[in-house]
């Protein structure tokens, strides 16, 4: 689920601070956002499971998905789509880009 927001990009973190397989929790424009580095790509998603409103920051990241640490629901980091139960609804995703060594998020 895309945010649908046509807002501007915001510098979020240094690219070097997000190691492969790593995660960073940020707040951008009042939204809790989780940056994830998976498959050599940077993703930004809402830091909230759509199933039980649990924080995703403690979840496992692998092969372009993140798992909720509480009930195990997995979400596609590119689209936000729920990949398995108990989650049925997607999570919000945000566009990212790398500029001059900075990760920027459109939020």
MODELLER restraints for C-alpha pairs under 7 A, 6 or more apart:
rsr = mdl.restraints
at = mdl.atoms
rsr.add(forms.Gaussian(group=physical.xy_distance, feature=features.Distance(at['CA:1:A'], at['CA:79:A']), mean=5.78, stdev=0.5))
rsr.add(forms.Gaussian(group=physical.xy_distance, feature=features.Distance(at['CA:1:A'], at['CA:80:A']), mean=5.43, stdev=0.5))
rsr.add(forms.Gaussian(group=physical.xy_distance, feature=features.Distance(at['CA:1:A'], at['CA:81:A']), mean=6.95, stdev=0.5))
rsr.add(forms.Gaussian(group=physical.xy_distance, feature=features.Distance(at['CA:1:A'], at['CA:90:A']), mean=6.07, stdev=0.5))
rsr.add(forms.Gaussian(group=physical.xy_distance, feature=features.Distance(at['CA:1:A'], at['CA:91:A']), mean=6.33, stdev=0.5))
rsr.add(forms.Gaussian(group=physical.xy_distance, feature=features.Distance(at['CA:1:A'], at['CA:92:A']), mean=5.20, stdev=0.5))
rsr.add(forms.Gaussian(group=physical.xy_distance, feature=features.Distance(at['CA:1:A'], at['CA:93:A']), mean=5.97, stdev=0.5))
rsr.add(forms.Gaussian(group=physical.xy_distance, feature=features.Distance(at['CA:2:A'], at['CA:92:A']), mean=5.94, stdev=0.5))
rsr.add(forms.Gaussian(group=physical.xy_distance, feature=features.Distance(at['CA:2:A'], at['CA:93:A']), mean=5.16, stdev=0.5))
rsr.add(forms.Gaussian(group=physical.xy_distance, feature=features.Distance(at['CA:2:A'], at['CA:94:A']), mean=6.26, stdev=0.5))
rsr.add(forms.Gaussian(group=physical.xy_distance, feature=features.Distance(at['CA:3:A'], at['CA:92:A']), mean=5.96, stdev=0.5))
rsr.add(forms.Gaussian(group=physical.xy_distance, feature=features.Distance(at['CA:3:A'], at['CA:93:A']), mean=6.02, stdev=0.5))
rsr.add(forms.Gaussian(group=physical.xy_distance, feature=features.Distance(at['CA:3:A'], at['CA:94:A']), mean=5.94, stdev=0.5))
rsr.add(forms.Gaussian(group=physical.xy_distance, feature=features.Distance(at['CA:5:A'], at['CA:107:A']), mean=6.62, stdev=0.5))
rsr.add(forms.Gaussian(group=physical.xy_distance, feature=features.Distance(at['CA:7:A'], at['CA:106:A']), mean=6.10, stdev=0.5))
rsr.add(forms.Gaussian(group=physical.xy_distance, feature=features.Distance(at['CA:7:A'], at['CA:107:A']), mean=6.00, stdev=0.5))
rsr.add(forms.Gaussian(group=physical.xy_distance, feature=features.Distance(at['CA:8:A'], at['CA:106:A']), mean=5.61, stdev=0.5))
rsr.add(forms.Gaussian(group=physical.xy_distance, feature=features.Distance(at['CA:9:A'], at['CA:104:A']), mean=5.66, stdev=0.5))
rsr.add(forms.Gaussian(group=physical.xy_distance, feature=features.Distance(at['CA:9:A'], at['CA:105:A']), mean=5.09, stdev=0.5))
rsr.add(forms.Gaussian(group=physical.xy_distance, feature=features.Distance(at['CA:9:A'], at['CA:106:A']), mean=4.16, stdev=0.5))
rsr.add(forms.Gaussian(group=physical.xy_distance, feature=features.Distance(at['CA:9:A'], at['CA:107:A']), mean=6.77, stdev=0.5))
rsr.add(forms.Gaussian(group=physical.xy_distance, feature=features.Distance(at['CA:10:A'], at['CA:104:A']), mean=5.14, stdev=0.5))
rsr.add(forms.Gaussian(group=physical.xy_distance, feature=features.Distance(at['CA:10:A'], at['CA:105:A']), mean=5.28, stdev=0.5))
rsr.add(forms.Gaussian(group=physical.xy_distance, feature=features.Distance(at['CA:10:A'], at['CA:106:A']), mean=6.20, stdev=0.5))
rsr.add(forms.Gaussian(group=physical.xy_distance, feature=features.Distance(at['CA:11:A'], at['CA:102:A']), mean=6.38, stdev=0.5))
rsr.add(forms.Gaussian(group=physical.xy_distance, feature=features.Distance(at['CA:11:A'], at['CA:103:A']), mean=6.03, stdev=0.5))
rsr.add(forms.Gaussian(group=physical.xy_distance, feature=features.Distance(at['CA:11:A'], at['CA:104:A']), mean=4.37, stdev=0.5))
rsr.add(forms.Gaussian(group=physical.xy_distance, feature=features.Distance(at['CA:11:A'], at['CA:105:A']), mean=6.58, stdev=0.5))
rsr.add(forms.Gaussian(group=physical.xy_distance, feature=features.Distance(at['CA:12:A'], at['CA:103:A']), mean=5.61, stdev=0.5))
rsr.add(forms.Gaussian(group=physical.xy_distance, feature=features.Distance(at['CA:12:A'], at['CA:104:A']), mean=5.30, stdev=0.5))
rsr.add(forms.Gaussian(group=physical.xy_distance, feature=features.Distance(at['CA:12:A'], at['CA:105:A']), mean=6.34, stdev=0.5))
rsr.add(forms.Gaussian(group=physical.xy_distance, feature=features.Distance(at['CA:13:A'], at['CA:102:A']), mean=5.84, stdev=0.5))
rsr.add(forms.Gaussian(group=physical.xy_distance, feature=features.Distance(at['CA:13:A'], at['CA:103:A']), mean=5.32, stdev=0.5))
rsr.add(forms.Gaussian(group=physical.xy_distance, feature=features.Distance(at['CA:14:A'], at['CA:101:A']), mean=6.03, stdev=0.5))
rsr.add(forms.Gaussian(group=physical.xy_distance, feature=features.Distance(at['CA:14:A'], at['CA:102:A']), mean=4.51, stdev=0.5))
rsr.add(forms.Gaussian(group=physical.xy_distance, feature=features.Distance(at['CA:14:A'], at['CA:103:A']), mean=5.87, stdev=0.5))
rsr.add(forms.Gaussian(group=physical.xy_distance, feature=features.Distance(at['CA:15:A'], at['CA:101:A']), mean=5.41, stdev=0.5))
rsr.add(forms.Gaussian(group=physical.xy_distance, feature=features.Distance(at['CA:15:A'], at['CA:102:A']), mean=5.23, stdev=0.5))
rsr.add(forms.Gaussian(group=physical.xy_distance, feature=features.Distance(at['CA:15:A'], at['CA:103:A']), mean=5.50, stdev=0.5))
rsr.add(forms.Gaussian(group=physical.xy_distance, feature=features.Distance(at['CA:18:A'], at['CA:24:A']), mean=6.83, stdev=0.5))
rsr.add(forms.Gaussian(group=physical.xy_distance, feature=features.Distance(at['CA:18:A'], at['CA:37:A']), mean=6.48, stdev=0.5))
rsr.add(forms.Gaussian(group=physical.xy_distance, feature=features.Distance(at['CA:19:A'], at['CA:37:A']), mean=6.65, stdev=0.5))
rsr.add(forms.Gaussian(group=physical.xy_distance, feature=features.Distance(at['CA:20:A'], at['CA:37:A']), mean=5.23, stdev=0.5))
rsr.add(forms.Gaussian(group=physical.xy_distance, feature=features.Distance(at['CA:20:A'], at['CA:38:A']), mean=6.20, stdev=0.5))
rsr.add(forms.Gaussian(group=physical.xy_distance, feature=features.Distance(at['CA:20:A'], at['CA:40:A']), mean=6.69, stdev=0.5))
rsr.add(forms.Gaussian(group=physical.xy_distance, feature=features.Distance(at['CA:21:A'], at['CA:37:A']), mean=5.15, stdev=0.5))
rsr.add(forms.Gaussian(group=physical.xy_distance, feature=features.Distance(at['CA:21:A'], at['CA:38:A']), mean=5.30, stdev=0.5))
rsr.add(forms.Gaussian(group=physical.xy_distance, feature=features.Distance(at['CA:21:A'], at['CA:61:A']), mean=6.20, stdev=0.5))
rsr.add(forms.Gaussian(group=physical.xy_distance, feature=features.Distance(at['CA:21:A'], at['CA:62:A']), mean=6.99, stdev=0.5))
rsr.add(forms.Gaussian(group=physical.xy_distance, feature=features.Distance(at['CA:22:A'], at['CA:36:A']), mean=5.87, stdev=0.5))
rsr.add(forms.Gaussian(group=physical.xy_distance, feature=features.Distance(at['CA:22:A'], at['CA:37:A']), mean=5.48, stdev=0.5))
rsr.add(forms.Gaussian(group=physical.xy_distance, feature=features.Distance(at['CA:23:A'], at['CA:34:A']), mean=6.64, stdev=0.5))
rsr.add(forms.Gaussian(group=physical.xy_distance, feature=features.Distance(at['CA:23:A'], at['CA:35:A']), mean=5.40, stdev=0.5))
rsr.add(forms.Gaussian(group=physical.xy_distance, feature=features.Distance(at['CA:23:A'], at['CA:36:A']), mean=4.53, stdev=0.5))
rsr.add(forms.Gaussian(group=physical.xy_distance, feature=features.Distance(at['CA:23:A'], at['CA:37:A']), mean=6.54, stdev=0.5))
rsr.add(forms.Gaussian(group=physical.xy_distance, feature=features.Distance(at['CA:24:A'], at['CA:34:A']), mean=5.70, stdev=0.5))
rsr.add(forms.Gaussian(group=physical.xy_distance, feature=features.Distance(at['CA:24:A'], at['CA:35:A']), mean=5.05, stdev=0.5))
rsr.add(forms.Gaussian(group=physical.xy_distance, feature=features.Distance(at['CA:24:A'], at['CA:36:A']), mean=6.72, stdev=0.5))
rsr.add(forms.Gaussian(group=physical.xy_distance, feature=features.Distance(at['CA:25:A'], at['CA:33:A']), mean=5.96, stdev=0.5))
rsr.add(forms.Gaussian(group=physical.xy_distance, feature=features.Distance(at['CA:25:A'], at['CA:34:A']), mean=4.68, stdev=0.5))
rsr.add(forms.Gaussian(group=physical.xy_distance, feature=features.Distance(at['CA:25:A'], at['CA:35:A']), mean=6.41, stdev=0.5))
rsr.add(forms.Gaussian(group=physical.xy_distance, feature=features.Distance(at['CA:25:A'], at['CA:57:A']), mean=6.85, stdev=0.5))
rsr.add(forms.Gaussian(group=physical.xy_distance, feature=features.Distance(at['CA:26:A'], at['CA:32:A']), mean=5.91, stdev=0.5))
rsr.add(forms.Gaussian(group=physical.xy_distance, feature=features.Distance(at['CA:26:A'], at['CA:33:A']), mean=5.21, stdev=0.5))
rsr.add(forms.Gaussian(group=physical.xy_distance, feature=features.Distance(at['CA:26:A'], at['CA:34:A']), mean=6.21, stdev=0.5))
rsr.add(forms.Gaussian(group=physical.xy_distance, feature=features.Distance(at['CA:27:A'], at['CA:33:A']), mean=5.81, stdev=0.5))
rsr.add(forms.Gaussian(group=physical.xy_distance, feature=features.Distance(at['CA:28:A'], at['CA:107:A']), mean=6.78, stdev=0.5))
rsr.add(forms.Gaussian(group=physical.xy_distance, feature=features.Distance(at['CA:29:A'], at['CA:107:A']), mean=6.92, stdev=0.5))
rsr.add(forms.Gaussian(group=physical.xy_distance, feature=features.Distance(at['CA:32:A'], at['CA:46:A']), mean=6.06, stdev=0.5))
rsr.add(forms.Gaussian(group=physical.xy_distance, feature=features.Distance(at['CA:32:A'], at['CA:47:A']), mean=5.57, stdev=0.5))
rsr.add(forms.Gaussian(group=physical.xy_distance, feature=features.Distance(at['CA:33:A'], at['CA:44:A']), mean=6.45, stdev=0.5))
rsr.add(forms.Gaussian(group=physical.xy_distance, feature=features.Distance(at['CA:33:A'], at['CA:45:A']), mean=5.65, stdev=0.5))
rsr.add(forms.Gaussian(group=physical.xy_distance, feature=features.Distance(at['CA:33:A'], at['CA:46:A']), mean=4.66, stdev=0.5))
rsr.add(forms.Gaussian(group=physical.xy_distance, feature=features.Distance(at['CA:33:A'], at['CA:47:A']), mean=5.09, stdev=0.5))
rsr.add(forms.Gaussian(group=physical.xy_distance, feature=features.Distance(at['CA:34:A'], at['CA:44:A']), mean=5.58, stdev=0.5))
rsr.add(forms.Gaussian(group=physical.xy_distance, feature=features.Distance(at['CA:34:A'], at['CA:45:A']), mean=5.34, stdev=0.5))
rsr.add(forms.Gaussian(group=physical.xy_distance, feature=features.Distance(at['CA:34:A'], at['CA:46:A']), mean=5.99, stdev=0.5))
rsr.add(forms.Gaussian(group=physical.xy_distance, feature=features.Distance(at['CA:34:A'], at['CA:47:A']), mean=5.14, stdev=0.5))
rsr.add(forms.Gaussian(group=physical.xy_distance, feature=features.Distance(at['CA:34:A'], at['CA:57:A']), mean=6.66, stdev=0.5))
rsr.add(forms.Gaussian(group=physical.xy_distance, feature=features.Distance(at['CA:35:A'], at['CA:42:A']), mean=6.83, stdev=0.5))
rsr.add(forms.Gaussian(group=physical.xy_distance, feature=features.Distance(at['CA:35:A'], at['CA:43:A']), mean=5.62, stdev=0.5))
rsr.add(forms.Gaussian(group=physical.xy_distance, feature=features.Distance(at['CA:35:A'], at['CA:44:A']), mean=4.53, stdev=0.5))
rsr.add(forms.Gaussian(group=physical.xy_distance, feature=features.Distance(at['CA:35:A'], at['CA:45:A']), mean=6.65, stdev=0.5))
rsr.add(forms.Gaussian(group=physical.xy_distance, feature=features.Distance(at['CA:36:A'], at['CA:42:A']), mean=5.69, stdev=0.5))
rsr.add(forms.Gaussian(group=physical.xy_distance, feature=features.Distance(at['CA:36:A'], at['CA:43:A']), mean=5.14, stdev=0.5))
rsr.add(forms.Gaussian(group=physical.xy_distance, feature=features.Distance(at['CA:36:A'], at['CA:44:A']), mean=6.36, stdev=0.5))
rsr.add(forms.Gaussian(group=physical.xy_distance, feature=features.Distance(at['CA:37:A'], at['CA:43:A']), mean=6.40, stdev=0.5))
rsr.add(forms.Gaussian(group=physical.xy_distance, feature=features.Distance(at['CA:38:A'], at['CA:61:A']), mean=6.86, stdev=0.5))
rsr.add(forms.Gaussian(group=physical.xy_distance, feature=features.Distance(at['CA:38:A'], at['CA:62:A']), mean=6.31, stdev=0.5))
rsr.add(forms.Gaussian(group=physical.xy_distance, feature=features.Distance(at['CA:38:A'], at['CA:63:A']), mean=6.14, stdev=0.5))
rsr.add(forms.Gaussian(group=physical.xy_distance, feature=features.Distance(at['CA:38:A'], at['CA:64:A']), mean=5.45, stdev=0.5))
rsr.add(forms.Gaussian(group=physical.xy_distance, feature=features.Distance(at['CA:39:A'], at['CA:63:A']), mean=5.97, stdev=0.5))
rsr.add(forms.Gaussian(group=physical.xy_distance, feature=features.Distance(at['CA:39:A'], at['CA:64:A']), mean=6.33, stdev=0.5))
rsr.add(forms.Gaussian(group=physical.xy_distance, feature=features.Distance(at['CA:42:A'], at['CA:96:A']), mean=6.95, stdev=0.5))
rsr.add(forms.Gaussian(group=physical.xy_distance, feature=features.Distance(at['CA:43:A'], at['CA:77:A']), mean=6.18, stdev=0.5))
rsr.add(forms.Gaussian(group=physical.xy_distance, feature=features.Distance(at['CA:43:A'], at['CA:78:A']), mean=6.69, stdev=0.5))
rsr.add(forms.Gaussian(group=physical.xy_distance, feature=features.Distance(at['CA:43:A'], at['CA:96:A']), mean=6.48, stdev=0.5))
rsr.add(forms.Gaussian(group=physical.xy_distance, feature=features.Distance(at['CA:44:A'], at['CA:93:A']), mean=5.87, stdev=0.5))
rsr.add(forms.Gaussian(group=physical.xy_distance, feature=features.Distance(at['CA:44:A'], at['CA:94:A']), mean=5.25, stdev=0.5))
rsr.add(forms.Gaussian(group=physical.xy_distance, feature=features.Distance(at['CA:44:A'], at['CA:95:A']), mean=6.83, stdev=0.5))
rsr.add(forms.Gaussian(group=physical.xy_distance, feature=features.Distance(at['CA:44:A'], at['CA:96:A']), mean=6.63, stdev=0.5))
rsr.add(forms.Gaussian(group=physical.xy_distance, feature=features.Distance(at['CA:45:A'], at['CA:77:A']), mean=6.92, stdev=0.5))
rsr.add(forms.Gaussian(group=physical.xy_distance, feature=features.Distance(at['CA:45:A'], at['CA:91:A']), mean=7.00, stdev=0.5))
rsr.add(forms.Gaussian(group=physical.xy_distance, feature=features.Distance(at['CA:45:A'], at['CA:92:A']), mean=5.68, stdev=0.5))
rsr.add(forms.Gaussian(group=physical.xy_distance, feature=features.Distance(at['CA:45:A'], at['CA:93:A']), mean=4.29, stdev=0.5))
rsr.add(forms.Gaussian(group=physical.xy_distance, feature=features.Distance(at['CA:45:A'], at['CA:94:A']), mean=5.91, stdev=0.5))
rsr.add(forms.Gaussian(group=physical.xy_distance, feature=features.Distance(at['CA:46:A'], at['CA:91:A']), mean=6.40, stdev=0.5))
rsr.add(forms.Gaussian(group=physical.xy_distance, feature=features.Distance(at['CA:46:A'], at['CA:92:A']), mean=5.30, stdev=0.5))
rsr.add(forms.Gaussian(group=physical.xy_distance, feature=features.Distance(at['CA:46:A'], at['CA:93:A']), mean=6.31, stdev=0.5))
rsr.add(forms.Gaussian(group=physical.xy_distance, feature=features.Distance(at['CA:47:A'], at['CA:55:A']), mean=5.40, stdev=0.5))
rsr.add(forms.Gaussian(group=physical.xy_distance, feature=features.Distance(at['CA:47:A'], at['CA:56:A']), mean=5.18, stdev=0.5))
rsr.add(forms.Gaussian(group=physical.xy_distance, feature=features.Distance(at['CA:47:A'], at['CA:57:A']), mean=6.32, stdev=0.5))
rsr.add(forms.Gaussian(group=physical.xy_distance, feature=features.Distance(at['CA:48:A'], at['CA:54:A']), mean=5.46, stdev=0.5))
rsr.add(forms.Gaussian(group=physical.xy_distance, feature=features.Distance(at['CA:48:A'], at['CA:55:A']), mean=4.64, stdev=0.5))
rsr.add(forms.Gaussian(group=physical.xy_distance, feature=features.Distance(at['CA:48:A'], at['CA:56:A']), mean=5.53, stdev=0.5))
rsr.add(forms.Gaussian(group=physical.xy_distance, feature=features.Distance(at['CA:49:A'], at['CA:55:A']), mean=6.19, stdev=0.5))
rsr.add(forms.Gaussian(group=physical.xy_distance, feature=features.Distance(at['CA:49:A'], at['CA:56:A']), mean=6.05, stdev=0.5))
rsr.add(forms.Gaussian(group=physical.xy_distance, feature=features.Distance(at['CA:49:A'], at['CA:68:A']), mean=6.45, stdev=0.5))
rsr.add(forms.Gaussian(group=physical.xy_distance, feature=features.Distance(at['CA:49:A'], at['CA:91:A']), mean=6.65, stdev=0.5))
rsr.add(forms.Gaussian(group=physical.xy_distance, feature=features.Distance(at['CA:50:A'], at['CA:87:A']), mean=6.40, stdev=0.5))
rsr.add(forms.Gaussian(group=physical.xy_distance, feature=features.Distance(at['CA:50:A'], at['CA:89:A']), mean=5.83, stdev=0.5))
rsr.add(forms.Gaussian(group=physical.xy_distance, feature=features.Distance(at['CA:50:A'], at['CA:90:A']), mean=6.40, stdev=0.5))
rsr.add(forms.Gaussian(group=physical.xy_distance, feature=features.Distance(at['CA:50:A'], at['CA:91:A']), mean=5.79, stdev=0.5))
rsr.add(forms.Gaussian(group=physical.xy_distance, feature=features.Distance(at['CA:51:A'], at['CA:86:A']), mean=6.66, stdev=0.5))
rsr.add(forms.Gaussian(group=physical.xy_distance, feature=features.Distance(at['CA:51:A'], at['CA:87:A']), mean=4.69, stdev=0.5))
rsr.add(forms.Gaussian(group=physical.xy_distance, feature=features.Distance(at['CA:56:A'], at['CA:68:A']), mean=5.28, stdev=0.5))
rsr.add(forms.Gaussian(group=physical.xy_distance, feature=features.Distance(at['CA:56:A'], at['CA:69:A']), mean=6.58, stdev=0.5))
rsr.add(forms.Gaussian(group=physical.xy_distance, feature=features.Distance(at['CA:58:A'], at['CA:69:A']), mean=5.76, stdev=0.5))
rsr.add(forms.Gaussian(group=physical.xy_distance, feature=features.Distance(at['CA:59:A'], at['CA:66:A']), mean=6.21, stdev=0.5))
rsr.add(forms.Gaussian(group=physical.xy_distance, feature=features.Distance(at['CA:59:A'], at['CA:67:A']), mean=5.04, stdev=0.5))
rsr.add(forms.Gaussian(group=physical.xy_distance, feature=features.Distance(at['CA:59:A'], at['CA:68:A']), mean=5.04, stdev=0.5))
rsr.add(forms.Gaussian(group=physical.xy_distance, feature=features.Distance(at['CA:59:A'], at['CA:69:A']), mean=4.47, stdev=0.5))
rsr.add(forms.Gaussian(group=physical.xy_distance, feature=features.Distance(at['CA:60:A'], at['CA:66:A']), mean=5.58, stdev=0.5))
rsr.add(forms.Gaussian(group=physical.xy_distance, feature=features.Distance(at['CA:60:A'], at['CA:67:A']), mean=5.32, stdev=0.5))
rsr.add(forms.Gaussian(group=physical.xy_distance, feature=features.Distance(at['CA:61:A'], at['CA:67:A']), mean=6.64, stdev=0.5))
rsr.add(forms.Gaussian(group=physical.xy_distance, feature=features.Distance(at['CA:64:A'], at['CA:76:A']), mean=6.14, stdev=0.5))
rsr.add(forms.Gaussian(group=physical.xy_distance, feature=features.Distance(at['CA:64:A'], at['CA:77:A']), mean=5.56, stdev=0.5))
rsr.add(forms.Gaussian(group=physical.xy_distance, feature=features.Distance(at['CA:65:A'], at['CA:74:A']), mean=6.36, stdev=0.5))
rsr.add(forms.Gaussian(group=physical.xy_distance, feature=features.Distance(at['CA:65:A'], at['CA:75:A']), mean=5.35, stdev=0.5))
rsr.add(forms.Gaussian(group=physical.xy_distance, feature=features.Distance(at['CA:65:A'], at['CA:76:A']), mean=4.51, stdev=0.5))
rsr.add(forms.Gaussian(group=physical.xy_distance, feature=features.Distance(at['CA:65:A'], at['CA:77:A']), mean=5.05, stdev=0.5))
rsr.add(forms.Gaussian(group=physical.xy_distance, feature=features.Distance(at['CA:66:A'], at['CA:74:A']), mean=5.46, stdev=0.5))
rsr.add(forms.Gaussian(group=physical.xy_distance, feature=features.Distance(at['CA:66:A'], at['CA:75:A']), mean=5.42, stdev=0.5))
rsr.add(forms.Gaussian(group=physical.xy_distance, feature=features.Distance(at['CA:66:A'], at['CA:76:A']), mean=6.79, stdev=0.5))
rsr.add(forms.Gaussian(group=physical.xy_distance, feature=features.Distance(at['CA:66:A'], at['CA:77:A']), mean=6.65, stdev=0.5))
rsr.add(forms.Gaussian(group=physical.xy_distance, feature=features.Distance(at['CA:67:A'], at['CA:73:A']), mean=5.45, stdev=0.5))
rsr.add(forms.Gaussian(group=physical.xy_distance, feature=features.Distance(at['CA:67:A'], at['CA:74:A']), mean=4.14, stdev=0.5))
rsr.add(forms.Gaussian(group=physical.xy_distance, feature=features.Distance(at['CA:67:A'], at['CA:75:A']), mean=6.41, stdev=0.5))
rsr.add(forms.Gaussian(group=physical.xy_distance, feature=features.Distance(at['CA:68:A'], at['CA:74:A']), mean=6.23, stdev=0.5))
rsr.add(forms.Gaussian(group=physical.xy_distance, feature=features.Distance(at['CA:73:A'], at['CA:84:A']), mean=5.68, stdev=0.5))
rsr.add(forms.Gaussian(group=physical.xy_distance, feature=features.Distance(at['CA:73:A'], at['CA:85:A']), mean=5.75, stdev=0.5))
rsr.add(forms.Gaussian(group=physical.xy_distance, feature=features.Distance(at['CA:73:A'], at['CA:86:A']), mean=5.91, stdev=0.5))
rsr.add(forms.Gaussian(group=physical.xy_distance, feature=features.Distance(at['CA:73:A'], at['CA:87:A']), mean=5.63, stdev=0.5))
rsr.add(forms.Gaussian(group=physical.xy_distance, feature=features.Distance(at['CA:74:A'], at['CA:82:A']), mean=6.04, stdev=0.5))
rsr.add(forms.Gaussian(group=physical.xy_distance, feature=features.Distance(at['CA:74:A'], at['CA:83:A']), mean=5.33, stdev=0.5))
rsr.add(forms.Gaussian(group=physical.xy_distance, feature=features.Distance(at['CA:74:A'], at['CA:84:A']), mean=5.98, stdev=0.5))
rsr.add(forms.Gaussian(group=physical.xy_distance, feature=features.Distance(at['CA:75:A'], at['CA:81:A']), mean=5.49, stdev=0.5))
rsr.add(forms.Gaussian(group=physical.xy_distance, feature=features.Distance(at['CA:75:A'], at['CA:82:A']), mean=4.58, stdev=0.5))
rsr.add(forms.Gaussian(group=physical.xy_distance, feature=features.Distance(at['CA:75:A'], at['CA:83:A']), mean=5.43, stdev=0.5))
rsr.add(forms.Gaussian(group=physical.xy_distance, feature=features.Distance(at['CA:76:A'], at['CA:82:A']), mean=6.59, stdev=0.5))
rsr.add(forms.Gaussian(group=physical.xy_distance, feature=features.Distance(at['CA:76:A'], at['CA:83:A']), mean=6.70, stdev=0.5))
rsr.add(forms.Gaussian(group=physical.xy_distance, feature=features.Distance(at['CA:79:A'], at['CA:93:A']), mean=6.57, stdev=0.5))
rsr.add(forms.Gaussian(group=physical.xy_distance, feature=features.Distance(at['CA:80:A'], at['CA:90:A']), mean=4.95, stdev=0.5))
rsr.add(forms.Gaussian(group=physical.xy_distance, feature=features.Distance(at['CA:80:A'], at['CA:91:A']), mean=4.68, stdev=0.5))
rsr.add(forms.Gaussian(group=physical.xy_distance, feature=features.Distance(at['CA:80:A'], at['CA:92:A']), mean=5.90, stdev=0.5))
rsr.add(forms.Gaussian(group=physical.xy_distance, feature=features.Distance(at['CA:80:A'], at['CA:93:A']), mean=5.81, stdev=0.5))
rsr.add(forms.Gaussian(group=physical.xy_distance, feature=features.Distance(at['CA:81:A'], at['CA:90:A']), mean=4.45, stdev=0.5))
rsr.add(forms.Gaussian(group=physical.xy_distance, feature=features.Distance(at['CA:81:A'], at['CA:91:A']), mean=6.69, stdev=0.5))
rsr.add(forms.Gaussian(group=physical.xy_distance, feature=features.Distance(at['CA:82:A'], at['CA:88:A']), mean=5.71, stdev=0.5))
rsr.add(forms.Gaussian(group=physical.xy_distance, feature=features.Distance(at['CA:82:A'], at['CA:89:A']), mean=6.03, stdev=0.5))
rsr.add(forms.Gaussian(group=physical.xy_distance, feature=features.Distance(at['CA:82:A'], at['CA:90:A']), mean=5.12, stdev=0.5))
rsr.add(forms.Gaussian(group=physical.xy_distance, feature=features.Distance(at['CA:94:A'], at['CA:105:A']), mean=6.56, stdev=0.5))
rsr.add(forms.Gaussian(group=physical.xy_distance, feature=features.Distance(at['CA:94:A'], at['CA:106:A']), mean=5.93, stdev=0.5))
rsr.add(forms.Gaussian(group=physical.xy_distance, feature=features.Distance(at['CA:94:A'], at['CA:107:A']), mean=6.35, stdev=0.5))
rsr.add(forms.Gaussian(group=physical.xy_distance, feature=features.Distance(at['CA:95:A'], at['CA:105:A']), mean=5.83, stdev=0.5))
rsr.add(forms.Gaussian(group=physical.xy_distance, feature=features.Distance(at['CA:95:A'], at['CA:106:A']), mean=5.33, stdev=0.5))
rsr.add(forms.Gaussian(group=physical.xy_distance, feature=features.Distance(at['CA:96:A'], at['CA:103:A']), mean=6.84, stdev=0.5))
rsr.add(forms.Gaussian(group=physical.xy_distance, feature=features.Distance(at['CA:96:A'], at['CA:104:A']), mean=5.55, stdev=0.5))
rsr.add(forms.Gaussian(group=physical.xy_distance, feature=features.Distance(at['CA:96:A'], at['CA:105:A']), mean=4.59, stdev=0.5))
rsr.add(forms.Gaussian(group=physical.xy_distance, feature=features.Distance(at['CA:96:A'], at['CA:106:A']), mean=6.34, stdev=0.5))
rsr.add(forms.Gaussian(group=physical.xy_distance, feature=features.Distance(at['CA:97:A'], at['CA:103:A']), mean=5.89, stdev=0.5))
rsr.add(forms.Gaussian(group=physical.xy_distance, feature=features.Distance(at['CA:97:A'], at['CA:104:A']), mean=5.29, stdev=0.5))
rsr.add(forms.Gaussian(group=physical.xy_distance, feature=features.Distance(at['CA:97:A'], at['CA:105:A']), mean=6.71, stdev=0.5))
rsr.add(forms.Gaussian(group=physical.xy_distance, feature=features.Distance(at['CA:98:A'], at['CA:104:A']), mean=6.04, stdev=0.5))
